[in-house]
Amino acid sequence: MESSGADGQPVGRRALRPPPILFAVALATLAALLAVDILGGQEIRISGVFVAVPALSAVFLGPVEVLVIALLTLGAVGWAADDNGSSLTAANFPVIMTTAVLVGAGSVLAARVRRRRERQLAQARKVAEVTQQALLRPLPDRLGPVTISSMYLAADEEAAIGGDLYAAGTNDRGGPRVLVGDVQGKGLAAVEVAGLLMSAFRRAVRSRVPLGALPGYLDRALHAELVDLERGGDPCEPGDAVGDDFLERFVTAVVVDIDADGSAVRIANRGHPPPLLIRGDTVHQLFPAVPDLPLGLGDLTRSDQHVDRHDLTVGDILLLYTDGVIETRDAAGAFYPLADRLTRWTRDAPGALLTDIRADLLRHSAAGLADDIAMVALQRVV
């Protein structure tokens, strides 16, 4: 699984430990200004500019480094004044030194405040990543006849978490079962709903709920949980309705069941983008024969669930994804043409396929991702 900030380093380390080169640049800048002032003679006196160095350093250096720069700035101001001969006794010299002291102290304080905020942000991101890992448990590399690769990209780099979800288990036929969903909305409310849905999915996997009954099972479970949330935790009663605010917390989802021998895939789609089947050099969009409403809408949905069946051959890749992929726009406002772009990578293994989509998607995006993205690629190998 990939996510913003997941690069093998502790969250926030880059922000809390700036590269040493930045400190060297600040020192070099101060030295250059001092050299210009001294070599410029009486005609060029820029010691008043020296205070800009600690002030700017507070933007990217820590308080200790800024303190060193501020002390060196005081020394540089005194050196430049001494080189000027009469400046040490000039009437404005105390004003210059006082300004340097005040700016230096303010810069150190600003750097300290910034560092504290960075630590708070780093901690928040760490909590978000831990929460995401708890919700989006790593998918197995292989389930029965298929290999599995997954990727998650958060639109908000600082949050590293969102309402997109995926989960996997074993279906009632003994083959793999995979869920991919997208909670309407963003923020902690979307994360909460995602957690509720995945908990219900895992209960259904343990109970061996058949695919035809699974969407109804998930819908009832999610609907009941949303009613509980609206009632402040009081258990819901049959027939209880969800208020307008909670009614908007629906989830588009697609669940795929693959036979134990890998010969076929069965798909239950609840308002989700159609899976894509890569076979040879062609890409097929597996639209549902009977469209259905998203999960969480309770009585608004049909009681029966249509299930589509498609054959699978060895080497076929089934790509599941959330709408953040196909709704990404370029500078001209055009949506990302996922099905068309996939024809470039039909020979890729699932992991390489997701990596190529990610790189191409980021190139296509005009201003970064506008929505979270989850992708799961399944390939029949036997």
C-alpha positions as CSV (number, residue, x, y, z in Angstrom):
1,M,0.0,0.0,0.0
2,E,1.2,3.5,-0.8
3,S,0.1,6.7,0.7
4,S,1.2,10.3,1.0
5,G,4.3,10.4,3.2
6,A,4.8,6.7,3.3
7,D,8.4,6.5,2.2
8,G,10.0,4.5,4.9
9,Q,10.9,7.5,7.1
10,P,9.1,8.5,10.3
11,V,6.3,11.0,9.6
12,G,7.5,14.6,9.7
13,R,11.2,13.8,9.9
14,R,11.9,15.9,6.8
15,A,10.1,18.9,8.3
16,L,11.7,18.6,11.8
17,R,15.2,18.0,10.5
18,P,16.0,20.4,7.7
19,P,19.0,19.5,5.4
20,P,22.4,20.8,6.7
21,I,22.8,22.5,3.3
22,L,20.1,25.1,4.3
23,F,22.2,26.1,7.3
24,A,25.3,26.4,5.1
25,V,23.3,28.6,2.6
26,A,22.3,30.9,5.4
27,L,25.9,31.2,6.6
28,A,27.2,31.8,3.1
29,T,24.6,34.5,2.5
30,L,25.6,36.3,5.7
31,A,29.3,36.0,4.7
32,A,28.5,37.3,1.2
33,L,26.7,40.4,2.5
34,L,29.5,41.1,5.0
35,A,32.0,40.8,2.2
36,V,30.1,43.2,0.0
37,D,29.8,45.7,2.8
38,I,33.6,45.6,3.6
39,L,34.8,45.5,0.0
40,G,32.4,48.2,-1.1
41,G,34.2,50.9,0.9
42,Q,32.5,54.0,2.2
43,E,30.2,54.2,-0.8
44,I,28.4,50.8,-0.2
45,R,27.1,50.2,3.4
46,I,24.5,47.4,3.6
47,S,24.9,46.3,7.3
48,G,21.2,47.1,7.8
49,V,20.4,44.3,5.4
50,F,22.2,41.7,7.6
51,V,19.1,41.3,9.8
52,A,17.2,39.8,6.9
53,V,19.4,36.6,7.2
54,P,18.1,35.4,10.6
55,A,14.6,36.5,9.7
56,L,14.5,34.4,6.6
57,S,16.3,31.6,8.3
58,A,13.4,31.2,10.7
59,V,11.3,30.0,7.8
60,F,13.3,26.8,7.3
61,L,15.8,26.4,10.1
62,G,15.4,25.3,13.7
63,P,15.6,27.7,16.7
64,V,19.2,26.6,17.6
65,E,20.4,27.2,14.0
66,V,18.6,30.5,13.9
67,L,20.2,31.5,17.2
68,V,23.6,30.8,15.8
69,I,22.8,32.9,12.7
70,A,21.5,35.7,14.9
71,L,24.6,35.8,17.0
72,L,26.8,35.8,13.9
73,T,24.7,38.6,12.5
74,L,25.4,40.7,15.5
75,G,29.1,40.0,15.0
76,A,28.9,40.9,11.3
77,V,27.1,44.2,12.1
78,G,29.9,45.1,14.6
79,W,32.6,44.1,12.2
80,A,31.1,46.1,9.4
81,A,30.8,49.1,11.7
82,D,34.4,48.8,12.9
83,D,35.6,48.6,9.3
84,N,33.7,51.8,8.6
85,G,35.9,53.6,11.2
86,S,33.6,56.0,12.8
87,S,30.4,53.9,12.7
88,L,31.0,52.4,16.2
89,T,30.6,55.9,17.6
90,A,27.9,57.0,15.3
91,A,24.6,58.1,16.7
92,N,22.7,55.4,14.8
93,F,24.9,52.5,15.7
94,P,23.0,51.6,18.9
95,V,19.8,51.7,16.8
96,I,21.3,49.3,14.3
97,M,22.5,46.9,17.0
98,T,19.2,47.1,18.9
99,T,17.4,46.3,15.6
100,A,19.6,43.3,15.0
101,V,19.1,42.0,18.6
102,L,15.3,42.4,18.3
103,V,15.1,40.8,14.9
104,G,17.3,38.0,16.0
105,A,15.3,37.3,19.1
106,G,12.1,37.4,17.1
107,S,13.5,35.1,14.5
108,V,14.5,32.5,17.2
109,L,11.0,32.7,18.7
110,A,9.4,32.3,15.3
111,A,11.5,29.3,14.5
112,R,10.6,27.8,17.9
113,V,6.9,28.3,17.3
114,R,7.2,26.9,13.7
115,R,9.1,23.8,15.0
116,R,6.4,23.2,17.6
117,R,3.7,23.4,15.0
118,E,5.6,21.0,12.8
119,R,5.8,18.5,15.6
120,Q,2.1,18.8,16.2
121,L,1.5,18.3,12.5
122,A,3.9,15.3,12.4
123,Q,2.1,13.7,15.3
124,A,-1.3,14.3,13.6
125,R,0.0,12.7,10.4
126,K,1.4,9.8,12.4
127,V,-2.0,9.2,14.0
128,A,-3.7,9.5,10.6
129,E,-1.3,6.9,9.1
130,V,-1.8,4.5,12.0
131,T,-5.6,5.0,11.7
132,Q,-5.4,4.3,8.0
133,Q,-3.3,1.2,8.5
134,A,-5.8,0.0,11.1
135,L,-8.7,0.5,8.6
136,L,-7.0,-0.4,5.4
137,R,-5.3,-3.6,6.5
138,P,-2.6,-4.7,4.0
139,L,-4.1,-7.0,1.4
140,P,-2.5,-10.4,0.9
141,D,-0.1,-10.8,-2.1
142,R,-2.1,-13.8,-3.2
143,L,-5.5,-15.3,-2.5
144,G,-6.2,-18.6,-4.2
145,P,-5.8,-18.3,-8.0
146,V,-5.1,-14.6,-8.1
147,T,-2.3,-12.2,-7.1
148,I,-3.3,-8.9,-5.5
149,S,-1.7,-5.5,-5.7
150,S,-3.1,-2.3,-4.1
151,M,-2.4,1.4,-3.9
152,Y,-3.9,4.2,-1.9
153,L,-3.2,7.9,-2.5
154,A,-4.7,10.6,-0.3
155,A,-5.6,13.9,-2.0
156,D,-4.7,15.8,1.2
157,E,-1.0,15.2,1.6
158,E,-1.0,16.4,5.2
159,A,-3.9,14.1,6.2
160,A,-2.7,10.8,4.5
161,I,-6.2,9.4,5.1
162,G,-9.6,9.6,3.5
163,G,-12.8,7.8,2.7
164,D,-11.7,5.4,0.0
165,L,-11.4,1.8,1.1
166,Y,-10.6,-1.7,0.1
167,A,-10.6,-5.1,1.9
168,A,-10.3,-8.7,1.0
169,G,-11.3,-12.1,2.3
170,T,-12.6,-15.5,1.2
171,N,-16.1,-15.9,-0.3
172,D,-18.6,-18.6,0.4
173,R,-17.3,-20.6,-2.6
174,G,-13.8,-20.8,-1.2
175,G,-12.4,-18.2,-3.6
176,P,-11.2,-14.6,-3.2
177,R,-13.6,-11.8,-2.4
178,V,-12.5,-8.1,-2.7
179,L,-14.3,-4.9,-1.8
180,V,-13.5,-1.5,-3.1
181,G,-15.6,1.5,-2.0
182,D,-15.7,5.3,-1.8
183,V,-17.5,7.1,1.0
184,Q,-19.3,10.3,0.0
185,G,-17.7,13.3,1.6
186,K,-14.3,13.8,3.2
187,G,-12.7,14.2,6.6
188,L,-13.1,12.2,9.8
189,A,-16.8,11.6,9.0
190,A,-15.9,9.8,5.8
191,V,-13.2,7.8,7.7
192,E,-15.7,6.8,10.3
193,V,-18.2,5.5,7.7
194,A,-15.3,3.6,5.9
195,G,-14.5,1.9,9.2
196,L,-18.1,0.9,9.8
197,L,-18.4,-0.6,6.3
198,M,-15.2,-2.5,6.5
199,S,-16.1,-4.0,9.9
200,A,-19.4,-5.1,8.4
201,F,-17.6,-6.6,5.4
202,R,-15.3,-8.6,7.6
203,R,-18.2,-9.9,9.6
204,A,-19.9,-11.0,6.4
205,V,-16.7,-12.8,5.3
206,R,-16.6,-14.7,8.5
207,S,-20.3,-15.5,8.2
208,R,-19.8,-16.7,4.6
209,V,-22.6,-14.4,3.3
210,P,-23.2,-15.2,-0.4
211,L,-22.4,-12.4,-2.9
212,G,-26.1,-12.0,-3.9
213,A,-27.0,-11.3,-0.3
214,L,-23.8,-9.3,0.7
215,P,-24.8,-5.8,-0.6
216,G,-28.1,-6.0,1.3
217,Y,-26.2,-7.2,4.4
218,L,-23.7,-4.4,4.2
219,D,-26.5,-1.8,3.4
220,R,-28.5,-2.9,6.5
221,A,-25.5,-2.9,8.7
222,L,-24.3,0.5,7.5
223,H,-27.7,2.0,7.7
224,A,-28.2,0.8,11.3
225,E,-24.8,2.2,12.3
226,L,-25.6,5.6,10.7
227,V,-28.9,5.7,12.6
228,D,-27.0,4.9,15.8
229,L,-24.6,7.7,15.1
230,E,-27.4,10.2,14.5
231,R,-29.1,9.1,17.7
232,G,-26.0,9.6,19.7
233,G,-25.2,5.9,20.2
234,D,-28.7,4.8,21.1
235,P,-29.5,1.4,19.4
236,C,-31.8,1.9,16.4
237,E,-35.1,0.2,15.9
238,P,-36.3,-1.5,12.7
239,G,-37.7,1.2,10.4
240,D,-35.8,4.0,11.9
241,A,-34.8,6.6,9.3
242,V,-31.6,8.4,8.8
243,G,-31.6,12.2,8.9
244,D,-30.6,14.4,5.9
245,D,-27.0,14.9,7.1
246,F,-26.5,11.2,7.6
247,L,-28.3,10.2,4.5
248,E,-25.5,11.9,2.6
249,R,-23.0,9.5,4.0
250,F,-23.6,6.8,1.4
251,V,-20.9,4.6,-0.1
252,T,-20.4,3.5,-3.7
253,A,-18.9,0.1,-3.7
254,V,-18.1,-2.9,-5.9
255,V,-17.6,-6.4,-4.6
256,V,-16.0,-9.1,-6.7
257,D,-16.0,-12.9,-6.0
258,I,-13.7,-15.1,-8.0
259,D,-14.3,-18.8,-8.2
260,A,-11.9,-21.1,-6.3
261,D,-10.4,-22.3,-9.6
262,G,-10.2,-18.8,-11.1
263,S,-12.5,-19.5,-14.0
264,A,-15.0,-16.8,-13.4
265,V,-15.6,-13.5,-11.6
266,R,-18.9,-12.4,-10.1
267,I,-19.5,-8.7,-9.6
268,A,-22.0,-6.9,-7.4
269,N,-21.9,-3.1,-8.2
270,R,-23.5,-0.5,-6.0
271,G,-23.2,2.8,-7.9
272,H,-19.4,2.3,-8.3
273,P,-17.2,2.9,-11.4
274,P,-17.1,-0.3,-13.5
275,P,-14.1,-2.7,-13.0
276,L,-11.8,-2.9,-16.0
277,L,-10.7,-6.3,-17.4
278,I,-7.4,-6.4,-19.2
279,R,-7.2,-9.4,-21.5
280,G,-4.3,-9.6,-23.9
281,D,-4.0,-6.1,-25.5
282,T,-7.7,-5.2,-24.9
283,V,-9.4,-3.4,-22.1
284,H,-13.1,-4.2,-21.3
285,Q,-15.3,-2.0,-19.0
286,L,-17.5,-4.4,-17.0
287,F,-20.6,-2.2,-16.6
288,P,-23.4,-3.7,-14.4
289,A,-26.3,-5.1,-16.4
290,V,-28.7,-3.7,-13.7
291,P,-27.5,-0.4,-12.1
292,D,-28.1,-0.1,-8.3
293,L,-27.9,2.6,-5.7
294,P,-24.9,3.0,-3.3
295,L,-24.8,1.4,0.1
296,G,-26.2,3.2,3.2
297,L,-29.5,4.4,1.6
298,G,-31.5,1.8,3.4
299,D,-35.1,1.6,2.1
300,L,-34.3,3.5,-1.1
301,T,-32.4,0.4,-2.4
302,R,-33.9,-2.7,-4.0
303,S,-34.1,-5.8,-1.8
304,D,-32.5,-8.1,-4.4
305,Q,-29.0,-7.6,-5.8
306,H,-28.1,-8.3,-9.4
307,V,-24.8,-10.1,-9.8
308,D,-22.9,-10.1,-13.1
309,R,-20.7,-13.0,-14.2
310,H,-17.7,-12.9,-16.5
311,D,-15.2,-15.5,-17.5
312,L,-11.5,-15.2,-16.5
313,T,-8.5,-16.7,-18.3
314,V,-5.0,-17.2,-17.0
315,G,-3.2,-13.8,-17.2
316,D,-6.3,-11.7,-17.1
317,I,-6.1,-8.6,-14.8
318,L,-9.1,-7.1,-13.1
319,L,-8.7,-3.5,-12.0
320,L,-10.9,-2.0,-9.3
321,Y,-10.6,1.7,-8.5
322,T,-12.4,4.7,-7.0
323,D,-13.8,7.6,-8.9
324,G,-10.9,9.8,-7.8
325,V,-9.0,8.2,-10.7
326,I,-11.4,9.0,-13.5
327,E,-12.4,12.4,-12.1
328,T,-8.9,13.8,-12.1
329,R,-8.8,16.7,-14.6
330,D,-6.0,18.2,-16.6
331,A,-5.3,21.9,-17.3
332,A,-8.0,21.9,-20.0
333,G,-10.6,20.3,-17.6
334,A,-10.6,16.9,-19.3
335,F,-11.1,13.9,-17.2
336,Y,-8.5,11.2,-16.9
337,P,-9.2,8.5,-19.6
338,L,-8.3,5.5,-17.6
339,A,-9.6,2.8,-20.0
340,D,-7.8,4.4,-22.9
341,R,-4.5,4.8,-21.0
342,L,-4.5,1.2,-19.9
343,T,-3.9,0.0,-23.4
344,R,-0.3,1.3,-23.0
345,W,0.4,-1.1,-20.1
346,T,-1.5,-4.3,-21.0
347,R,1.7,-6.3,-20.6
348,D,2.4,-5.0,-17.1
349,A,2.2,-7.1,-13.9
350,P,-0.4,-5.7,-11.5
351,G,2.2,-3.9,-9.3
352,A,3.8,-2.2,-12.2
353,L,0.4,-1.4,-13.7
354,L,-0.6,0.6,-10.6
355,T,2.7,2.4,-10.5
356,D,2.4,3.4,-14.1
357,I,-1.2,4.6,-13.5
358,R,-0.1,6.6,-10.5
359,A,2.7,8.4,-12.4
360,D,0.5,9.1,-15.4
361,L,-2.3,10.3,-13.2
362,L,0.0,12.8,-11.4
363,R,1.3,14.1,-14.8
364,H,-2.3,14.5,-16.0
365,S,-3.5,16.3,-13.0
366,A,-3.3,20.1,-13.3
367,A,-3.2,21.0,-9.6
368,G,-2.7,17.7,-7.7
369,L,-5.3,15.2,-6.8
370,A,-8.7,16.6,-6.0
371,D,-10.0,13.3,-4.4
372,D,-8.6,10.3,-2.6
373,I,-7.7,7.3,-4.8
374,A,-7.7,3.6,-4.1
375,M,-6.8,0.9,-6.7
376,V,-6.7,-2.9,-6.5
377,A,-5.4,-5.0,-9.3
378,L,-6.1,-8.8,-9.4
379,Q,-4.5,-11.2,-11.8
380,R,-5.4,-14.8,-12.4
381,V,-2.2,-16.8,-12.3
382,V,-3.5,-20.4,-12.4
